[in-house]
Amino acid sequence: MREKSFIKLFVLFSILLAGIIAVFIYIVDPLFYYREQSLYRPQYLATERYQMPGLLKNREYETLFTSTSMGRNFVESHADEKMKTVSFNGALPASTAREQAMVADLAIRHQDLKTIIWEINYYSFAEEPDWTLEPEKNTFPHFLYDDSKWNDIKYLFNSYSFEVMYDNILANKEGDERKRDVETLYKFGGGVPPQSIESMAAKLDGLEQSSQLPKYEHVEYMMKSFEANVIPLVKNNPDIKFKLFYAPYPIVNHVSFYRKNPQYLEERAKFKEAVYEKLSQYDNVQLYDFQTESSITYVAKNYMDSVHYYRYINDWMIDYMAEYKGISSKEENDKIIEEFRNQIINFNVAQLK
């Protein structure tokens, strides 16, 4: 009898303790998932994939950015001024198409969105449609991107939640003012020195030839992901304007892939053709291709490394998208693709500025 009573008490105590922990994490809400925090000054310390869902749900905005790190430096206040809107940057570094779609879908469910600005990145689509990254510290938090209350247990009893909570309390105690401002959160590159013509040209030295293209770099695979992740959101939300864009990678980036294996260029050109054909079926889409903008892509000092441009290039893209409606016909798209091919095939390092 004593043993049975002990077991009952132990079970009841465990349930009570679990309930106390769950209520405590719900109130403290270290990821600010349920509400914007008013109990204490928030510091946004979590990794992007964990921090973003609460911001997506609880900020107020009508324009969303979803992209890889190529879009992280879109400054909301600049976009708000130029586009006459209220925006939020939901970019995730090295994000896959599925992750970007999950960001967009969560925002659609919780905001009255009018515009989604979405980067088309070859890398993001070069895998299975349901591909998500698994960061070193934690697996991708799918449970934070849905509306299932049952999944919240993974947040309420997650050791990472306690870690972030502790760091936040410590930051407030010590007066640490970093990562308080949402607009500057995750922006990067301000103090990084620019590339030089020599450093850009050096990226083409010693390239190893690739005899076979990875299967996920073929247009069939990339379009499979595009049709699974982008098209349903475009199709099911006709009242939302989708502005999709190809980011202005430096010309040497494209040339390096081409020189490793010329088929990279052909598959990416085919992808551009297929994307336009698919998107042209919808009236709520505008498509922009900045990859042939030689005034940007040939200028070494516009870039902080082999791929990332400085924030003023993001500002320029915002200005352009605010003023122009994007590619208007198949003929225009074909012309851009032909220029894309010509720039890469005929590139000479003497063209760098």
C-alpha positions as CSV (number, residue, x, y, z in Angstrom):
1,M,0.0,0.0,0.0
2,R,2.8,2.4,0.9
3,E,4.5,1.6,-2.4
4,K,1.3,2.3,-4.4
5,S,0.7,5.6,-2.4
6,F,4.3,6.6,-3.1
7,I,3.9,6.0,-6.8
8,K,0.7,8.0,-6.9
9,L,2.3,10.9,-5.1
10,F,5.3,10.8,-7.3
11,V,3.1,10.8,-10.4
12,L,1.0,13.7,-9.1
13,F,4.1,15.6,-8.1
14,S,5.6,15.1,-11.5
15,I,2.4,16.3,-13.2
16,L,2.2,19.3,-10.9
17,L,5.9,20.1,-11.6
18,A,5.5,19.8,-15.3
19,G,2.4,22.1,-15.1
20,I,4.3,24.7,-13.2
21,I,7.2,24.6,-15.7
22,A,4.8,24.9,-18.6
23,V,3.0,27.9,-17.1
24,F,6.2,29.5,-16.2
25,I,7.7,29.3,-19.7
26,Y,4.3,30.3,-21.2
27,I,4.4,33.5,-19.0
28,V,8.0,34.3,-19.4
29,D,7.9,33.3,-23.1
30,P,11.6,33.5,-23.8
31,L,11.1,33.4,-27.6
32,F,8.3,36.0,-27.4
33,Y,6.2,33.4,-29.3
34,Y,2.8,34.1,-27.7
35,R,3.0,37.8,-27.4
36,E,5.2,40.9,-27.4
37,Q,6.8,40.8,-24.0
38,S,5.8,43.5,-21.5
39,L,7.0,41.8,-18.3
40,Y,10.7,42.6,-19.1
41,R,12.7,44.3,-21.8
42,P,13.2,41.7,-24.6
43,Q,16.6,40.9,-26.0
44,Y,16.4,38.8,-29.2
45,L,19.1,36.3,-28.5
46,A,17.8,33.1,-30.1
47,T,19.0,31.8,-33.4
48,E,17.1,33.1,-36.4
49,R,15.0,30.0,-37.0
50,Y,13.8,30.0,-33.4
51,Q,13.4,33.7,-32.9
52,M,11.6,34.4,-36.2
53,P,8.2,32.7,-35.6
54,G,7.3,35.0,-32.6
55,L,8.2,38.1,-34.6
56,L,6.3,36.9,-37.6
57,K,3.2,36.4,-35.5
58,N,3.2,39.4,-33.2
59,R,4.7,42.3,-35.1
60,E,2.3,44.4,-37.1
61,Y,3.1,44.7,-40.8
62,E,1.6,44.3,-44.3
63,T,4.7,43.6,-46.4
64,L,7.0,40.6,-45.7
65,F,10.5,39.7,-46.9
66,T,11.3,36.0,-47.2
67,S,14.7,35.1,-48.4
68,T,18.2,33.8,-47.7
69,S,20.9,36.1,-46.3
70,M,20.8,37.9,-49.6
71,G,17.7,39.7,-48.3
72,R,18.7,40.1,-44.6
73,N,19.9,43.6,-45.2
74,F,16.5,44.9,-46.5
75,V,15.9,47.7,-44.0
76,E,12.3,48.0,-43.1
77,S,12.2,51.7,-42.6
78,H,13.6,52.3,-46.1
79,A,11.1,49.9,-47.6
80,D,8.3,51.5,-45.7
81,E,9.2,55.0,-47.0
82,K,9.7,53.9,-50.6
83,M,6.8,51.5,-50.9
84,K,4.4,53.3,-48.6
85,T,3.9,50.3,-46.4
86,V,4.8,48.7,-43.1
87,S,7.2,45.9,-43.6
88,F,9.0,43.1,-41.7
89,N,12.1,41.2,-42.8
90,G,11.7,37.5,-42.2
91,A,14.9,36.4,-44.0
92,L,16.7,33.3,-42.7
93,P,20.3,32.7,-43.6
94,A,21.0,29.9,-46.0
95,S,17.2,29.2,-46.0
96,T,15.6,26.6,-48.2
97,A,12.5,27.1,-50.2
98,R,10.5,25.2,-47.7
99,E,11.7,27.3,-44.8
100,Q,10.9,30.5,-46.8
101,A,7.5,29.1,-47.6
102,M,6.9,28.4,-43.9
103,V,7.9,32.0,-43.0
104,A,5.4,33.3,-45.6
105,D,2.6,30.9,-44.6
106,L,3.0,31.8,-40.9
107,A,2.8,35.5,-41.8
108,I,-0.2,35.0,-44.0
109,R,-2.1,33.2,-41.2
110,H,-1.4,35.9,-38.6
111,Q,-1.2,39.2,-40.6
112,D,-3.3,41.1,-43.1
113,L,-0.6,40.9,-45.8
114,K,-0.7,42.9,-48.9
115,T,2.8,42.1,-50.4
116,I,5.4,39.3,-50.1
117,I,8.9,40.0,-51.5
118,W,10.5,36.7,-52.1
119,E,14.1,35.9,-53.3
120,I,14.5,33.2,-55.9
121,N,17.8,31.5,-55.1
122,Y,19.1,28.5,-57.0
123,Y,20.5,27.0,-53.8
124,S,17.2,27.2,-52.0
125,F,15.4,25.0,-54.6
126,A,18.2,22.5,-55.2
127,E,16.9,19.7,-53.0
128,E,13.7,17.9,-52.2
129,P,10.7,20.2,-51.7
130,D,10.5,19.5,-48.0
131,W,14.1,20.2,-47.3
132,T,14.9,22.2,-44.1
133,L,18.3,22.9,-42.6
134,E,19.3,21.3,-39.3
135,P,21.4,23.9,-37.5
136,E,24.3,22.5,-35.4
137,K,22.6,23.4,-32.1
138,N,19.0,22.5,-32.7
139,T,17.0,20.8,-35.4
140,F,14.7,23.0,-37.4
141,P,11.8,24.0,-35.1
142,H,8.9,23.0,-37.2
143,F,6.6,23.2,-34.2
144,L,7.0,26.9,-34.0
145,Y,5.8,27.5,-37.5
146,D,2.4,25.8,-37.2
147,D,-0.7,26.6,-35.2
148,S,-1.0,23.3,-33.4
149,K,-1.3,23.8,-29.6
150,W,-0.2,20.2,-29.0
151,N,3.2,21.0,-30.6
152,D,3.8,23.8,-28.0
153,I,5.0,21.2,-25.6
154,K,8.2,21.1,-27.6
155,Y,8.6,24.8,-26.8
156,L,7.4,24.7,-23.2
157,F,9.8,21.9,-22.2
158,N,12.7,22.7,-24.5
159,S,16.1,23.2,-22.8
160,Y,16.9,25.9,-25.4
161,S,13.9,27.9,-24.1
162,F,15.5,27.9,-20.6
163,E,18.9,28.8,-22.0
164,V,17.5,31.8,-23.9
165,M,15.5,32.8,-20.8
166,Y,18.6,32.7,-18.6
167,D,20.6,34.8,-21.2
168,N,17.8,37.3,-21.4
169,I,17.5,37.7,-17.6
170,L,21.3,38.1,-17.4
171,A,21.3,40.7,-20.2
172,N,18.8,42.8,-18.4
173,K,20.6,42.5,-15.1
174,E,23.9,43.5,-16.7
175,G,22.5,46.3,-18.9
176,D,23.5,44.6,-22.2
177,E,21.8,46.6,-24.9
178,R,22.7,44.4,-27.9
179,K,20.0,42.9,-30.0
180,R,17.2,45.0,-28.6
181,D,16.1,46.7,-31.9
182,V,14.1,44.4,-34.2
183,E,15.0,46.4,-37.4
184,T,18.7,46.0,-36.9
185,L,18.4,42.4,-35.8
186,Y,20.4,40.0,-38.0
187,K,21.6,42.8,-40.3
188,F,25.2,42.4,-41.1
189,G,28.3,43.6,-43.0
190,G,28.5,47.2,-41.9
191,G,32.1,47.1,-40.8
192,V,33.4,44.5,-43.3
193,P,36.0,45.8,-45.8
194,P,35.0,45.6,-49.5
195,Q,36.3,43.2,-52.0
196,S,39.0,44.4,-54.5
197,I,39.3,43.6,-58.2
198,E,42.2,41.4,-57.3
199,S,40.3,39.4,-54.6
200,M,37.3,38.9,-56.9
201,A,39.5,37.8,-59.8
202,A,41.3,35.4,-57.5
203,K,38.1,33.5,-56.9
204,L,38.4,32.2,-60.5
205,D,41.9,30.7,-59.9
206,G,42.4,27.0,-59.5
207,L,38.8,26.0,-60.0
208,E,38.3,22.2,-60.0
209,Q,36.3,20.9,-63.0
210,S,33.2,18.9,-62.2
211,S,32.4,16.2,-64.7
212,Q,28.8,15.7,-63.5
213,L,26.3,18.1,-62.2
214,P,24.6,17.2,-58.9
215,K,21.1,15.9,-59.7
216,Y,19.4,18.6,-57.6
217,E,21.0,21.3,-59.8
218,H,18.9,20.2,-62.7
219,V,15.9,22.2,-63.6
220,E,13.5,19.4,-63.1
221,Y,14.4,19.1,-59.4
222,M,14.5,22.9,-58.8
223,M,11.1,23.3,-60.4
224,K,9.7,20.5,-58.3
225,S,10.6,22.5,-55.2
226,F,9.4,25.7,-56.7
227,E,6.0,24.3,-57.6
228,A,5.6,22.8,-54.2
229,N,6.7,25.7,-52.1
230,V,6.0,28.9,-54.0
231,I,3.1,28.2,-56.4
232,P,0.5,27.1,-53.8
233,L,1.0,30.3,-51.8
234,V,0.7,32.4,-54.9
235,K,-2.3,30.5,-56.2
236,N,-4.2,30.4,-52.8
237,N,-3.6,34.1,-52.0
238,P,-4.8,36.1,-55.0
239,D,-5.2,39.3,-53.0
240,I,-1.5,39.3,-52.0
241,K,1.0,40.7,-54.4
242,F,4.1,38.6,-54.8
243,K,7.3,40.3,-55.8
244,L,9.9,37.6,-56.7
245,F,13.5,38.5,-57.5
246,Y,16.8,37.1,-58.5
247,A,19.5,38.7,-56.3
248,P,22.5,40.4,-58.0
249,Y,25.3,38.0,-57.2
250,P,28.7,39.1,-58.3
251,I,29.4,38.0,-61.9
252,V,32.4,36.0,-60.8
253,N,30.1,33.7,-58.8
254,H,28.2,32.7,-61.9
255,V,31.4,32.4,-63.9
256,S,33.0,30.1,-61.3
257,F,30.1,27.7,-61.6
258,Y,30.1,27.9,-65.4
259,R,33.8,27.1,-65.5
260,K,33.5,24.2,-63.2
261,N,30.8,22.8,-65.4
262,P,29.0,24.7,-68.3
263,Q,25.9,22.7,-67.6
264,Y,25.3,24.9,-64.5
265,L,24.6,27.8,-66.7
266,E,22.2,25.9,-69.0
267,E,20.2,24.5,-66.1
268,R,19.9,27.9,-64.4
269,A,18.8,29.5,-67.7
270,K,16.2,26.8,-68.1
271,F,15.1,27.4,-64.5
272,K,14.6,31.1,-65.2
273,E,12.5,30.2,-68.3
274,A,10.4,27.7,-66.4
275,V,9.9,30.1,-63.5
276,Y,8.6,32.8,-65.8
277,E,6.3,30.4,-67.6
278,K,4.8,29.3,-64.4
279,L,4.5,32.7,-62.7
280,S,3.0,34.3,-65.9
281,Q,-0.2,32.4,-65.2
282,Y,-0.9,34.5,-62.1
283,D,-2.0,38.2,-62.0
284,N,-0.7,38.8,-58.5
285,V,3.0,38.2,-59.4
286,Q,5.8,40.6,-60.4
287,L,9.2,39.1,-61.3
288,Y,12.5,40.9,-61.2
289,D,15.9,39.7,-62.4
290,F,18.9,41.7,-61.1
291,Q,21.5,39.2,-62.1
292,T,22.5,41.1,-65.3
293,E,22.8,44.5,-63.7
294,S,26.5,44.9,-64.7
295,S,26.6,48.3,-62.9
296,I,26.3,46.3,-59.7
297,T,27.6,42.8,-60.4
298,Y,30.9,43.8,-62.1
299,V,31.9,46.3,-59.3
300,A,34.1,44.5,-56.7
301,K,33.5,47.1,-54.0
302,N,29.8,46.4,-53.9
303,Y,30.5,43.1,-52.2
304,M,31.8,42.2,-48.7
305,D,32.7,38.6,-49.7
306,S,32.2,36.2,-52.7
307,V,28.4,36.5,-52.7
308,H,27.1,39.2,-50.3
309,Y,26.6,42.8,-51.3
310,Y,26.3,45.7,-49.0
311,R,23.1,47.2,-47.6
312,Y,22.9,50.0,-50.2
313,I,22.4,47.4,-52.9
314,N,19.3,46.1,-50.9
315,D,18.2,49.8,-50.8
316,W,18.6,50.0,-54.6
317,M,16.5,46.9,-55.2
318,I,13.8,48.4,-53.0
319,D,13.9,51.6,-54.9
320,Y,13.6,49.7,-58.2
321,M,10.8,47.5,-57.1
322,A,8.9,50.5,-55.8
323,E,9.1,52.2,-59.1
324,Y,8.9,49.4,-61.7
325,K,6.5,46.5,-62.2
326,G,9.1,43.9,-63.2
327,I,9.4,41.7,-66.3
328,S,6.4,42.4,-68.5
329,S,6.7,39.7,-71.2
330,K,8.2,36.4,-72.3
331,E,10.3,38.3,-74.8
332,E,11.8,40.6,-72.1
333,N,12.5,37.5,-69.9
334,D,14.2,35.7,-72.9
335,K,16.3,38.8,-73.6
336,I,17.5,38.9,-69.9
337,I,18.3,35.2,-70.0
338,E,20.3,35.7,-73.2
339,E,22.2,38.6,-71.6
340,F,22.8,36.4,-68.6
341,R,24.4,33.7,-70.8
342,N,26.5,36.2,-72.8
343,Q,27.9,37.9,-69.7
344,I,29.0,34.6,-68.2
345,I,30.3,33.0,-71.3
346,N,32.2,36.0,-72.5
347,F,33.5,37.3,-69.1
348,N,37.0,38.6,-68.8
349,V,38.5,39.7,-65.5
350,A,39.5,43.0,-67.2
351,Q,35.8,43.9,-67.1
352,L,35.8,44.1,-63.3
353,K,35.7,47.5,-61.8
